[in-house]
Amino acid sequence: MRETLISFEHYTFQYHVQSEPTLRDINLQIKKGERVIIVGSSGSGKSTLGHCLNGLNPFSYHGESTGKLTICGVEAKKSSIFELSQYVGTVLQDTDGQFIGMTVLEDVAFAMENDCVPKEELIARTEREASMLQLTEFLNHSPHQLSGGQKQRVSMAGVLVKKIPILLFDEPLANLDPAAGKEAIKLIDQIQKETEAAVVIIEHRLEDALYMGADRIVLMEEGRIIADLPPAEIFAKDYLVQAGIREPLYITALKYAGVTLSPEMGLQRIEDLQLDEVQKEQVRLWFGQEEAGKSKEEKEIILSVENLGFGYKQGISTLNDVSFEIHEGEMVSIVGKNGAGKSTLAKLLCGFQKAEDGVIRYRGRDIATDTIKERAKYIGYVMQNPNQMISRPMIYDEVALSLRGLELSEEQMQERVFKALKICGLYEYRNWPVQALSYGQKKRVTIASILVQEPEILILDEPTAGQDFRHYTEIMEFLKELNKQGITVIIITHDMHLMLEYAERTITFAEGRMIADTTPVRLFANTEMIEKASLKETSLFNLANLCGIDPEAYINTFIERDRKEREA
């Protein structure tokens, strides 16, 4: 029998600043070598549970607990954050808060230096993890200068070099492109097999996290564990839907087709799925009821880019010869691997950086001489990292900041701020300090601070990263409504479901070049382009192939019907 490494017994935790417990009567055991994924909507308590494991609660975020939590035989409340760090290695969602070294090399090697690991072994282990995580070329870079996905890999490397019994990952995929996320999960899988560590993953991208397989999914709601079951058993019922969590797409597709699900079908991963001929025919019949979609009228070009080129360092190009047009009222996604130049493009459009070559035009006018402030009147930009945008201590003041100085009464200003906060699920926190919020909630504050400005073009860099399905849907449906009103929306994203569900076009980047400008479905039908852009085939593609259906047509059908289901 495997050793129990984590044991919660009737455990309750309440922060000092809260009037009610965040965790209630938690009973959970995790054994050596187990892989457990924890899911739940925002506020369900999953991050608090993780903080209790690594000692942030109560040693950094103070509060009181009842019951018992034992980690590797040590009672947590009688331990220290340093002692618990010897048992639990953590990769945080907010990577900037985890960096210590001035360079990637220093940061990855930090834990080993503290343990006085011999120099030769330290170098070998650092180079090994850097190579596995594709960080070798960045070892002498500052981690703060890297892209969001690259930062995530640095944090992972810093934890994985130190062999410890429990690995805790808080949203490890939030800032990774699909292919890099797949590789990250493969790496976690490999490390777990080598060390037999217990792996605990807190993640909204459930389908991607399941790529390595999992022993159990722990579903939390309102501070309680409401299900603790193998993935196949979770998927065979409606546990996730009832808790407001997005199911894997292939599970939703099978339910739409009327297929009766059972754990014996291999539901835990699309790679394991087994359907008999009757079930395949059910999927084919559902697909055969396809309805023709309506074509959308093409409007005036609002933004155009011609032969754009830029490099942060002389002689090294980040973007090369990029050209495209965006029409008024479009919703366009921009996708590609981490470091491909997507965020750089957004900075050029907003004027944060000046293009070396090419022209950017707004409604036919060259905007090269427009200042950042002037461009902000028609282009709003929500950055990937909320910590780089927030400048006021209180939430209301942060969202209202851009409205100060405009010819608005206090009542008008308040109305616009409250509207944005409600859409972003933050109205109840309107009088809170920003620092009391989670990383995902800070993200919503930054979105609200741009929405109040009512720009003509809205650029969002990973707007739904770290959001639960409910808040993801609220934000995207709001953006969709803005889009219907004529606002042009450009979304930089790694979320392939977002791209399929909401974007009319997808502009794809790889190695600083634009390699495709097409519909999301056609992009997914092109396996060569998927590989070049570091994307990942959707499970709908696999399901269509399994049932002998043309993938492009099937994905189109699913997206149209899924949209109608949600609108009904």
C-alpha positions as CSV (number, residue, x, y, z in Angstrom):
1,M,0.0,0.0,0.0
2,R,1.3,3.4,-1.0
3,E,2.3,5.9,1.7
4,T,-0.2,8.8,2.4
5,L,1.6,12.1,1.9
6,I,-1.3,14.5,2.4
7,S,-4.1,14.1,4.8
8,F,-6.9,16.6,5.5
9,E,-9.2,15.5,8.4
10,H,-12.3,17.6,9.0
11,Y,-10.2,20.6,8.1
12,T,-11.6,24.1,8.1
13,F,-9.7,27.3,7.4
14,Q,-10.8,30.9,7.8
15,Y,-8.7,34.0,6.9
16,H,-8.5,36.7,9.6
17,V,-10.0,39.3,7.2
18,Q,-13.0,37.1,6.3
19,S,-16.2,36.6,8.4
20,E,-16.8,33.1,7.1
21,P,-14.5,30.1,6.5
22,T,-13.1,29.6,3.0
23,L,-12.5,25.9,3.5
24,R,-15.2,23.8,5.3
25,D,-14.8,20.3,6.7
26,I,-12.2,19.1,4.1
27,N,-11.5,15.4,4.2
28,L,-8.9,14.4,1.6
29,Q,-6.0,12.0,1.4
30,I,-3.3,11.9,-1.4
31,K,-0.8,9.1,-1.6
32,K,2.7,8.8,-3.0
33,G,2.6,8.7,-6.8
34,E,-1.0,9.9,-7.1
35,R,-2.0,12.5,-9.7
36,V,-4.9,14.7,-8.5
37,I,-6.5,17.6,-10.4
38,I,-8.4,20.1,-8.3
39,V,-11.1,22.1,-10.1
40,G,-13.8,24.5,-9.0
41,S,-15.2,28.0,-9.9
42,S,-13.5,31.1,-8.5
43,G,-14.1,31.4,-4.8
44,S,-14.6,27.6,-4.4
45,G,-11.5,27.4,-2.1
46,K,-9.2,25.4,-4.4
47,S,-6.4,28.0,-4.3
48,T,-6.8,28.3,-0.5
49,L,-6.4,24.5,-0.2
50,G,-3.2,24.8,-2.2
51,H,-1.9,27.6,0.1
52,C,-2.6,25.3,3.1
53,L,-0.5,22.6,1.5
54,N,2.6,24.8,0.9
55,G,2.4,26.8,4.1
56,L,1.3,30.2,2.7
57,N,-1.7,29.6,4.9
58,P,-1.3,30.5,7.7
59,F,2.3,31.6,7.7
60,S,1.9,34.3,5.0
61,Y,-1.9,34.7,4.7
62,H,-3.0,34.6,8.3
63,G,-6.0,32.7,9.5
64,E,-7.3,30.1,11.9
65,S,-7.8,26.4,11.2
66,T,-9.6,23.5,12.9
67,G,-9.3,19.8,12.2
68,K,-6.0,18.4,11.1
69,L,-3.6,18.7,8.1
70,T,-0.7,16.4,7.9
71,I,2.0,16.6,5.2
72,C,4.6,13.8,5.0
73,G,3.9,13.0,8.6
74,V,4.3,16.6,9.8
75,E,1.3,18.5,11.2
76,A,1.2,21.6,9.1
77,K,0.1,24.1,11.8
78,K,3.0,23.0,14.0
79,S,5.5,23.3,11.2
80,S,6.9,26.3,9.3
81,I,6.8,27.6,5.7
82,F,10.5,26.6,5.3
83,E,9.9,23.1,6.6
84,L,6.9,22.5,4.4
85,S,8.9,23.8,1.3
86,Q,11.1,20.7,1.8
87,Y,8.0,18.5,1.1
88,V,5.9,20.6,-1.3
89,G,7.3,22.3,-4.4
90,T,5.0,25.0,-5.8
91,V,4.7,26.6,-9.2
92,L,2.5,29.7,-8.6
93,Q,0.1,31.2,-11.1
94,D,1.6,34.6,-10.7
95,T,5.1,33.8,-11.9
96,D,6.5,37.3,-11.3
97,G,6.0,36.8,-7.6
98,Q,8.1,33.7,-7.6
99,F,11.4,34.9,-9.3
100,I,14.4,35.4,-7.1
101,G,17.5,35.3,-9.4
102,M,18.6,38.1,-11.7
103,T,18.9,35.6,-14.6
104,V,17.1,32.5,-15.6
105,L,20.1,30.4,-14.7
106,E,20.3,31.9,-11.2
107,D,16.6,31.4,-10.6
108,V,16.6,27.8,-11.7
109,A,19.7,27.0,-9.6
110,F,18.6,28.9,-6.5
111,A,17.1,26.0,-4.6
112,M,20.1,23.8,-5.2
113,E,22.5,26.5,-4.1
114,N,20.6,26.8,-0.9
115,D,21.0,23.0,-0.4
116,C,24.8,23.3,-1.2
117,V,24.6,21.0,-4.2
118,P,28.1,20.5,-5.7
119,K,28.8,22.8,-8.6
120,E,29.1,20.1,-11.2
121,E,25.8,18.5,-10.2
122,L,24.1,21.9,-10.0
123,I,25.2,22.8,-13.5
124,A,24.2,19.4,-15.0
125,R,20.8,19.4,-13.4
126,T,20.1,23.1,-14.4
127,E,21.1,22.4,-18.0
128,R,19.0,19.3,-18.0
129,E,15.8,21.0,-16.9
130,A,16.5,24.1,-19.1
131,S,16.8,21.8,-22.1
132,M,13.7,19.9,-21.3
133,L,11.7,23.1,-20.9
134,Q,13.3,24.8,-24.0
135,L,15.0,27.5,-21.9
136,T,18.7,26.9,-22.8
137,E,18.9,30.0,-25.0
138,F,17.4,32.2,-22.2
139,L,19.7,31.2,-19.3
140,N,21.4,34.6,-19.3
141,H,18.2,36.6,-19.7
142,S,16.3,38.3,-16.9
143,P,13.2,36.2,-16.2
144,H,11.1,39.4,-16.0
145,Q,11.9,40.1,-19.6
146,L,10.5,36.9,-21.0
147,S,7.0,36.2,-22.4
148,G,4.3,34.9,-20.1
149,G,4.8,31.3,-21.2
150,Q,8.5,31.5,-20.9
151,K,8.2,32.8,-17.4
152,Q,6.0,29.8,-16.5
153,R,8.6,27.4,-17.8
154,V,11.3,29.1,-15.7
155,S,9.1,28.7,-12.5
156,M,8.6,25.0,-13.3
157,A,12.3,24.4,-13.9
158,G,13.1,26.1,-10.5
159,V,10.8,23.6,-8.7
160,L,11.6,20.4,-10.8
161,V,15.4,20.6,-10.2
162,K,14.8,19.8,-6.6
163,K,13.4,16.3,-6.1
164,I,10.7,16.6,-3.4
165,P,7.8,14.3,-2.6
166,I,4.9,16.6,-3.5
167,L,4.6,18.8,-6.6
168,L,1.9,21.5,-6.5
169,F,1.0,23.4,-9.6
170,D,-1.4,26.4,-9.4
171,E,-2.7,27.0,-13.0
172,P,0.5,25.8,-14.7
173,L,-1.0,26.1,-18.2
174,A,-2.5,29.6,-17.8
175,N,0.1,31.4,-19.9
176,L,1.3,28.6,-22.1
177,D,0.5,28.0,-25.7
178,P,-1.3,24.7,-26.4
179,A,1.7,22.8,-27.6
180,A,3.9,24.2,-24.8
181,G,1.2,23.3,-22.3
182,K,1.1,19.8,-23.7
183,E,4.9,19.6,-23.4
184,A,4.7,20.9,-19.8
185,I,2.2,18.3,-18.8
186,K,4.4,15.6,-20.5
187,L,7.3,16.9,-18.4
188,I,5.3,16.8,-15.2
189,D,4.3,13.2,-16.2
190,Q,7.9,12.3,-16.8
191,I,9.1,13.8,-13.5
192,Q,6.3,12.1,-11.6
193,K,7.2,8.7,-13.1
194,E,10.9,9.2,-12.2
195,T,10.4,10.4,-8.7
196,E,7.0,8.9,-7.8
197,A,6.1,12.3,-6.4
198,A,2.4,13.1,-5.6
199,V,1.3,15.6,-8.2
200,V,-1.5,18.1,-7.3
201,I,-2.7,20.4,-10.2
202,I,-5.1,23.3,-9.7
203,E,-6.2,24.1,-13.2
204,H,-9.1,25.6,-15.2
205,R,-7.9,24.0,-18.5
206,L,-9.0,20.6,-17.3
207,E,-8.9,18.8,-20.7
208,D,-5.3,19.9,-21.3
209,A,-4.2,18.9,-17.7
210,L,-5.7,15.4,-18.3
211,Y,-3.2,14.8,-21.1
212,M,-0.9,12.9,-18.7
213,G,-3.8,11.1,-17.1
214,A,-5.0,11.5,-13.5
215,D,-6.1,9.2,-10.7
216,R,-8.8,11.6,-9.4
217,I,-10.5,14.9,-10.0
218,V,-11.4,16.8,-6.8
219,L,-14.3,19.1,-7.4
220,M,-14.8,22.0,-5.0
221,E,-17.7,24.3,-4.4
222,E,-18.2,26.9,-1.7
223,G,-15.3,25.7,0.3
224,R,-16.3,22.0,0.3
225,I,-15.3,18.9,-1.7
226,I,-18.5,17.8,-3.6
227,A,-16.8,15.1,-5.6
228,D,-13.6,13.1,-5.5
229,L,-13.7,10.5,-8.2
230,P,-11.7,9.1,-11.2
231,P,-12.1,11.3,-14.3
232,A,-14.2,8.8,-16.2
233,E,-16.7,8.7,-13.4
234,I,-16.8,12.5,-13.1
235,F,-17.5,12.8,-16.9
236,A,-20.2,10.1,-17.0
237,K,-22.3,12.3,-14.8
238,D,-23.1,16.1,-14.8
239,Y,-20.9,17.0,-11.8
240,L,-18.9,19.6,-13.8
241,V,-21.8,21.2,-15.6
242,Q,-23.8,21.6,-12.3
243,A,-20.7,23.3,-10.7
244,G,-20.3,25.6,-13.7
245,I,-17.1,24.0,-14.9
246,R,-16.4,23.4,-18.6
247,E,-16.3,19.8,-19.6
248,P,-13.8,18.5,-22.2
249,L,-15.2,19.3,-25.6
250,Y,-15.5,15.6,-26.7
251,I,-17.7,14.9,-23.6
252,T,-20.0,17.8,-24.4
253,A,-20.2,16.6,-28.1
254,L,-21.1,13.0,-27.1
255,K,-23.9,14.4,-24.8
256,Y,-25.2,16.5,-27.6
257,A,-25.4,13.4,-29.8
258,G,-27.4,11.6,-27.1
259,V,-24.7,9.0,-26.4
260,T,-25.2,7.4,-22.9
261,L,-21.8,7.8,-21.2
262,S,-20.2,5.2,-18.9
263,P,-16.7,5.0,-17.3
264,E,-16.0,1.8,-19.3
265,M,-15.9,3.9,-22.5
266,G,-12.5,5.3,-21.6
267,L,-13.9,8.8,-21.0
268,Q,-10.9,10.1,-19.0
269,R,-9.0,11.2,-22.2
270,I,-9.8,11.5,-25.9
271,E,-6.9,9.2,-26.6
272,D,-8.5,6.5,-24.5
273,L,-12.1,6.9,-25.9
274,Q,-13.7,3.8,-27.2
275,L,-17.0,4.0,-29.1
276,D,-19.0,1.1,-30.6
277,E,-20.7,1.4,-34.0
278,V,-24.0,2.3,-32.5
279,Q,-22.5,5.2,-30.6
280,K,-20.5,6.3,-33.7
281,E,-23.7,6.3,-35.7
282,Q,-25.4,8.5,-33.0
283,V,-22.6,11.1,-33.5
284,R,-22.9,10.9,-37.3
285,L,-26.7,11.3,-37.2
286,W,-26.4,14.4,-35.0
287,F,-23.8,15.8,-37.3
288,G,-26.1,15.2,-40.3
289,Q,-28.6,17.7,-39.0
290,E,-26.3,20.6,-39.9
291,E,-27.8,23.9,-40.6
292,A,-26.3,26.4,-43.0
293,G,-24.8,29.5,-41.2
294,K,-25.4,33.0,-42.4
295,S,-22.6,34.9,-44.0
296,K,-21.6,38.2,-42.4
297,E,-21.5,41.5,-44.3
298,E,-18.0,42.8,-44.7
299,K,-17.6,46.3,-43.4
300,E,-15.0,49.2,-43.7
301,I,-11.4,48.5,-42.9
302,I,-10.7,50.0,-39.5
303,L,-7.1,48.8,-39.0
304,S,-4.5,47.8,-41.5
305,V,-0.9,46.7,-41.1
306,E,1.5,46.7,-44.0
307,N,5.0,45.1,-44.0
308,L,5.4,45.6,-40.3
309,G,8.9,44.9,-38.9
310,F,10.4,45.3,-35.4
311,G,13.2,44.0,-33.2
312,Y,14.0,44.7,-29.5
313,K,17.7,44.3,-30.2
314,Q,19.6,45.5,-33.3
315,G,19.9,42.8,-35.9
316,I,17.4,40.5,-34.2
317,S,13.9,40.7,-35.6
318,T,10.8,39.9,-33.4
319,L,8.4,40.6,-36.2
320,N,9.0,40.3,-39.9
321,D,7.0,41.6,-42.9
322,V,3.6,41.4,-41.2
323,S,0.5,42.5,-43.2
324,F,-3.2,42.1,-42.6
325,E,-6.5,44.1,-42.4
326,I,-9.1,44.2,-39.7
327,H,-12.7,45.2,-40.7
328,E,-14.9,47.3,-38.4
329,G,-17.0,45.0,-36.1
330,E,-14.8,41.9,-36.5
331,M,-13.8,39.6,-33.7
332,V,-10.4,38.3,-34.5
333,S,-8.1,36.0,-32.6
334,I,-4.3,36.1,-32.8
335,V,-2.6,32.8,-31.9
336,G,0.8,31.2,-32.0
337,K,3.6,29.8,-29.8
338,N,5.0,31.8,-26.8
339,G,7.5,34.4,-28.1
340,A,6.2,34.4,-31.6
341,G,5.5,38.1,-31.5
342,K,1.8,38.3,-30.7
343,S,2.2,40.6,-27.7
344,T,4.8,42.7,-29.5
345,L,2.3,43.3,-32.3
346,A,-0.2,44.6,-29.7
347,K,2.4,47.0,-28.3
348,L,3.2,48.3,-31.8
349,L,-0.5,48.9,-32.5
350,C,-0.9,50.8,-29.2
351,G,2.2,52.8,-29.7
352,F,4.2,51.3,-26.7
353,Q,6.9,50.4,-29.3
354,K,7.7,52.1,-32.6
355,A,7.8,50.0,-35.7
356,E,11.1,49.9,-37.6
357,D,9.5,49.0,-40.9
358,G,6.0,49.2,-42.4
359,V,2.9,51.2,-41.7
360,I,-0.1,51.0,-39.3
361,R,-3.2,52.7,-40.5
362,Y,-6.4,53.5,-38.5
363,R,-9.4,54.1,-40.9
364,G,-6.9,54.7,-43.7
365,R,-4.7,57.2,-41.8
366,D,-1.1,56.5,-40.9
367,I,-0.9,56.7,-37.1
368,A,2.9,56.7,-36.8
369,T,2.9,60.2,-35.2
370,D,0.0,59.5,-32.8
371,T,1.1,59.3,-29.2
372,I,0.1,56.5,-26.8
373,K,-2.6,58.8,-25.3
374,E,-4.0,59.7,-28.7
375,R,-4.2,56.1,-29.8
376,A,-5.9,55.1,-26.5
377,K,-8.9,57.1,-27.7
378,Y,-9.6,54.5,-30.3
379,I,-7.5,51.5,-29.3
380,G,-7.9,50.0,-25.8
381,Y,-5.3,47.4,-24.7
382,V,-5.6,44.9,-21.8
383,M,-2.2,43.5,-21.0
384,Q,-1.5,39.8,-20.2
385,N,0.0,40.6,-16.7
386,P,-2.4,42.6,-14.5
387,N,0.5,43.7,-12.2
388,Q,1.9,45.7,-15.1
389,M,-1.4,47.7,-15.5
390,I,-2.7,48.4,-12.0
391,S,-1.5,51.7,-10.4
392,R,-4.2,52.5,-7.7
393,P,-4.6,50.7,-4.4
394,M,-8.4,50.6,-4.5
395,I,-10.5,48.7,-7.1
396,Y,-13.0,51.5,-7.8
397,D,-10.2,54.1,-8.2
398,E,-8.3,51.8,-10.6
399,V,-11.3,51.3,-12.9
400,A,-12.3,55.0,-12.7
401,L,-8.7,56.3,-13.3
402,S,-9.0,56.6,-17.1
403,L,-12.3,58.6,-16.7
404,R,-10.8,61.3,-14.5
405,G,-10.5,64.5,-16.4
406,L,-13.2,63.7,-18.8
407,E,-16.4,65.8,-19.0
408,L,-18.4,63.3,-16.9
409,S,-20.3,63.9,-13.7
410,E,-19.5,61.8,-10.7
411,E,-22.8,59.9,-11.2
412,Q,-22.0,59.2,-14.8
413,M,-18.6,58.0,-13.9
414,Q,-19.9,55.8,-11.2
415,E,-22.5,54.3,-13.6
416,R,-19.9,53.3,-16.1
417,V,-17.5,52.0,-13.5
418,F,-20.2,49.9,-11.8
419,K,-21.4,48.5,-15.2
420,A,-17.8,47.4,-16.0
421,L,-17.3,45.9,-12.6
422,K,-20.6,43.9,-12.8
423,I,-19.7,42.5,-16.2
424,C,-16.3,41.4,-14.9
425,G,-17.8,39.9,-11.7
426,L,-16.2,42.4,-9.4
427,Y,-19.1,44.6,-8.3
428,E,-19.2,43.2,-4.7
429,Y,-15.5,44.0,-4.4
430,R,-15.8,47.6,-5.6
431,N,-14.6,49.0,-2.3
432,W,-11.8,46.5,-1.7
433,P,-8.1,47.0,-2.0
434,V,-6.6,45.5,-5.2
435,Q,-4.0,43.5,-3.2
436,A,-6.7,41.5,-1.5
437,L,-7.7,40.0,-4.9
438,S,-6.4,36.8,-6.5
439,Y,-4.4,36.9,-9.7
440,G,-7.5,36.1,-11.8
441,Q,-9.5,38.8,-10.1
442,K,-6.8,41.4,-10.7
443,K,-7.0,40.3,-14.4
444,R,-10.7,41.2,-14.4
445,V,-9.9,44.6,-12.8
446,T,-7.7,45.5,-15.7
447,I,-10.3,44.4,-18.2
448,A,-12.9,46.6,-16.4
449,S,-10.5,49.6,-16.4
450,I,-10.3,49.5,-20.2
451,L,-14.0,48.7,-20.8
452,V,-15.1,51.9,-19.1
453,Q,-13.3,53.9,-21.9
454,E,-15.5,52.5,-24.6
455,P,-12.8,52.3,-27.3
456,E,-13.5,51.5,-31.0
457,I,-10.9,48.7,-31.0
458,L,-10.3,46.5,-28.0
459,I,-7.1,44.4,-27.9
460,L,-7.0,41.8,-25.1
461,D,-3.9,39.7,-24.3
462,E,-5.1,36.4,-22.8
463,P,-8.3,37.9,-21.3
464,T,-9.6,34.6,-19.9
465,A,-6.3,33.1,-18.5
466,G,-6.9,31.9,-15.0
467,Q,-10.7,32.5,-15.2
468,D,-13.3,29.8,-14.3
469,F,-15.8,28.9,-16.9
470,R,-18.5,31.2,-15.5
471,H,-16.3,34.3,-15.5
472,Y,-14.8,33.3,-18.8
473,T,-18.3,33.1,-20.3
474,E,-19.4,36.4,-18.7
475,I,-16.3,38.2,-20.1
476,M,-16.6,36.7,-23.5
477,E,-20.3,37.2,-23.8
478,F,-19.8,40.8,-22.8
479,L,-17.1,41.2,-25.5
480,K,-19.5,39.5,-27.9
481,E,-22.2,42.1,-27.1
482,L,-19.7,44.9,-27.5
483,N,-18.7,43.4,-30.8
484,K,-22.4,43.3,-31.9
485,Q,-22.6,47.0,-31.2
486,G,-19.7,47.7,-33.6
487,I,-16.7,47.4,-31.3
488,T,-13.8,45.7,-33.1
489,V,-12.3,43.0,-30.8
490,I,-8.8,41.5,-31.2
491,I,-8.0,38.7,-28.8
492,I,-4.5,37.3,-28.3
493,T,-5.1,33.8,-26.8
494,H,-3.9,30.3,-26.1
495,D,-7.4,29.1,-25.4
496,M,-8.4,27.1,-28.5
497,H,-12.0,26.8,-27.4
498,L,-12.2,30.6,-27.2
499,M,-10.8,30.9,-30.7
500,L,-13.3,28.3,-32.1
501,E,-16.3,29.6,-30.2
502,Y,-16.0,33.4,-30.6
503,A,-13.5,34.4,-33.4
504,E,-14.5,34.8,-37.0
505,R,-10.9,34.9,-38.1
506,T,-7.6,33.7,-36.8
507,I,-4.3,35.3,-37.5
508,T,-1.5,32.9,-36.8
509,F,2.1,33.7,-36.0
510,A,5.3,31.5,-35.8
511,E,8.9,32.8,-35.4
512,G,7.9,36.4,-35.8
513,R,6.0,35.9,-39.1
514,M,2.3,35.7,-40.0
515,I,1.8,32.2,-41.4
516,A,-2.0,32.1,-41.7
517,D,-5.1,34.3,-41.9
518,T,-8.1,32.1,-42.0
519,T,-11.1,30.8,-40.1
520,P,-10.4,28.9,-36.8
521,V,-11.9,25.7,-38.2
522,R,-9.8,25.7,-41.3
523,L,-6.7,26.4,-39.2
524,F,-7.5,23.3,-37.2
525,A,-8.0,21.2,-40.3
526,N,-4.4,22.1,-41.4
527,T,-2.1,19.8,-39.3
528,E,1.1,21.3,-40.8
529,M,0.0,24.8,-39.7
530,I,-1.0,23.5,-36.2
531,E,2.5,22.2,-35.7
532,K,4.2,25.3,-37.0
533,A,2.2,27.6,-34.7
534,S,2.7,25.4,-31.6
535,L,-1.1,24.8,-31.3
536,K,-2.9,21.5,-30.5
537,E,-5.6,19.7,-32.3
538,T,-9.0,20.0,-30.5
539,S,-10.5,16.8,-29.2
540,L,-13.4,17.5,-31.6
541,F,-11.0,16.8,-34.4
542,N,-10.1,13.4,-32.8
543,L,-13.8,12.6,-32.2
544,A,-14.7,13.4,-35.8
545,N,-11.9,11.1,-37.1
546,L,-13.0,8.3,-34.8
547,C,-16.5,8.5,-36.1
548,G,-15.5,8.8,-39.8
549,I,-16.7,12.5,-40.2
550,D,-14.9,15.3,-42.0
551,P,-13.3,17.2,-39.1
552,E,-13.7,20.7,-40.5
553,A,-17.4,20.2,-41.2
554,Y,-18.0,18.6,-37.8
555,I,-16.2,21.3,-35.8
556,N,-18.3,23.9,-37.6
557,T,-21.5,22.1,-36.7
558,F,-20.5,21.7,-33.1
559,I,-19.6,25.4,-32.7
560,E,-22.8,26.6,-34.2
561,R,-25.0,24.2,-32.1
562,D,-23.0,24.8,-28.9
563,R,-23.6,28.6,-29.4
564,K,-27.3,28.0,-29.9
565,E,-27.5,25.8,-26.8
566,R,-25.9,28.5,-24.6
567,E,-28.1,31.3,-26.1
568,A,-31.3,29.2,-25.6
